[in-house]
Amino acid sequence: MKLPQFIRKLVPLSIVVFVLSCIAFGFLLISPWPWLAAVSVVLAGISYIIFMGAATLVRIIENALLRQFGQPATATVLDFYGIKTGTSHGWTTYGGVRVKLEVHPPDGGSFEAIAEDSYDISLQLREGGSVPVKYDPGTKEVALVMPRVTKEKVKEKDF
């Protein structure tokens, strides 16, 4: 369930637009038309947002499409690790988790695939454990179909 190629090409295009907009903004600061500088700033801002969020947005949309229209299967977790997004106050921050799976379709056979999802499901994953997935038989892309665990408030009891 890959998104169309033109959406995937937004990232490199947005980088080019961002760089050109920044250069144009520098030249337009000395021009007599301030509205051109404003247009340049708007283009740079839009391309920056696309550049920074396109990969995550593409992953979220593709996973949602697979969860909706994919074929159900089970998979064995072979390996998983967090996708680092940076550091904050000395702590490493993670934006997602990448999971290497051995998928077992209901019609028999198996294949290896890599799935990405949000980092909050990483507590439910165990190497060698079984997880529900949905996959696209044509492209062998896989999305995890795991229930989201919410943090429940601990109830106090009198003993």
Buried (B, 14 or more C-beta within 10 A) or exposed (E): BBBEEEBBEBBEBBBEBBEBBBEBBEEBEEEEEEEBBEBBBEBBEBBBEBBEBBBBBBBBEBBEBBBEEBBEBBBBBBEBEBBEEEEEEEEEEBBBBBBBBEBBBEEEEBBEBEBBBBBBBBEBBEEEEEBEBBBBEEEEBBBBBBEEEEEEEEEEEEE
